Amino acid sequence: MNWLFLCSRNKLRSPTAEAVFADHPGIETDSAGLSADADVVLEADQVAWADLILVMEPIHRKRLQSRFGSMLANKRVVVLGIPDHYSYMDPKLVDRLQRECRRYLP
């Protein structure tokens, strides 16, 4: 299963999520940002690749829908509800990601 994690700038939350689940059996991970100044700006091929798209906040789902709406018809998009209050690999962020994503694990 291919999981794509999205946040705004792909600096803290989504790269952390990508790293946390990278070695989980049965999951391939990727991450990107939805802002023009993101470290990795989301591209259409990433959306096409993803089986599950996990966004950090509702605004990310709106931006995703606005830019790639035609590609989302058969995609599952989940809002994790994780605010931009954490640093990269912050143990509290890692814990929260593990709790929020547990239900989607194969």
C-alpha positions in Angstrom: 0.0 0.0 0.0 1.3 3.4 -1.0 0.9 6.2 1.6 1.4 9.8 0.7 1.7 12.3 3.6 1.0 16.0 2.9 1.5 19.2 4.8 2.2 22.8 3.8 6.0 23.0 3.3 7.2 19.4 3.6 9.7 20.4 6.3 8.4 18.9 9.6 5.2 16.9 9.8 5.0 15.1 6.5 8.7 14.1 6.3 8.4 12.9 9.9 5.4 10.8 9.0 7.2 9.4 5.9 10.2 8.4 8.1 8.1 6.9 10.8 6.2 4.5 8.5 9.0 3.9 5.9 10.0 0.6 7.4 6.5 -0.7 8.2 5.8 -4.0 6.4 3.4 -3.6 3.5 3.7 0.2 3.3 5.6 2.4 0.9 5.8 6.1 1.9 6.3 9.4 0.3 5.7 13.0 1.4 5.3 16.4 -0.2 4.1 19.9 0.5 1.2 21.9 -0.9 2.9 25.3 -0.8 4.9 26.7 -3.7 7.9 27.0 -1.3 7.8 23.4 -0.1 11.0 21.4 0.1 9.2 18.9 -2.2 6.2 20.4 -4.0 3.4 17.9 -4.6 3.3 16.5 -8.2 0.6 14.7 -10.1 2.6 11.5 -10.3 2.7 11.3 -6.5 -1.1 11.6 -6.3 -1.4 8.9 -9.0 0.9 6.6 -7.1 -0.8 7.0 -3.7 -3.4 4.5 -2.4 -4.0 6.6 0.7 -3.3 10.3 1.1 -2.9 11.5 4.6 -3.1 15.3 5.1 -2.2 17.1 8.4 -5.0 19.7 8.4 -8.4 20.4 6.7 -6.8 23.2 4.7 -4.5 20.7 3.1 -7.4 18.7 1.9 -8.9 21.8 0.4 -5.7 22.7 -1.4 -5.3 19.1 -2.6 -8.8 19.1 -3.9 -8.3 22.5 -5.6 -5.1 21.4 -7.4 -5.7 17.7 -8.1 -9.5 17.2 -7.7 -9.9 15.3 -11.0 -7.3 12.8 -9.8 -9.0 12.1 -6.4 -12.1 10.3 -7.5 -10.9 6.9 -6.5 -8.5 8.1 -3.7 -9.0 7.9 0.0 -8.0 11.2 1.6 -7.7 11.3 5.4 -7.3 14.4 7.6 -5.1 13.5 10.6 -5.8 16.8 12.5 -2.2 17.4 13.4 -1.4 21.1 13.8 2.0 22.7 12.9 3.3 22.7 16.5 6.1 20.2 16.2 9.7 20.0 15.0 11.0 17.2 12.8 11.0 13.8 14.5 9.6 15.4 17.7 8.7 12.4 19.9 5.3 13.9 20.6 4.7 14.2 16.9 5.9 10.6 16.3 3.5 9.3 19.0 0.6 11.3 17.6 1.3 10.1 14.1 1.4 6.5 15.3 -1.9 6.9 17.1 -3.7 8.7 14.3 -2.5 6.3 11.6 -2.9 3.0 13.5 -6.4 2.3 12.0 -5.1 2.5 8.5 -2.2 0.0 8.9 -2.5 -3.1 6.8 
